Amino acid sequence: MFISSAFAQTAPAAGGGDLMSSLGSMLPLVLMFVVLYFVMIRPQMKRQKESRAMIEALAKGDEVATSGGLLGRITRLGDQHLGLEIANGVEVQIQRTAVVQVLPKGAIK
């Protein structure tokens, strides 16, 4: 009288989702990685390649700026170090990797 008939419901299968739903959930992650690659990783690799080429192409007499802010003319070249004349008769020895920019000829007076 007061109790109605109860009908059992079938539960959906756990973990048996189709392939499209799992690919759909991975799509945002893949898109984020692709955007990250083209916005951050690729330009950084290009800058490193250009910097490496500039450091390898240094020659005696080039005027350069260092990461410490020194401006000078290269007087000696070594494998890891170079001599930099920052004033008449004043020469310092710095690492090649400290050079950040090659200046145009005549930029240092």
Secondary structure, DSSP 8 states (H G I E B T S, - for coil): -------------TT---HHHHHHHHHHHHHHHHHHIIIIIHHHHHHHHHHHHHHHT--TT-EEEETTS-EEEEEEE-SSEEEEEEETTEEEEEEGGGEEEEE-TT---
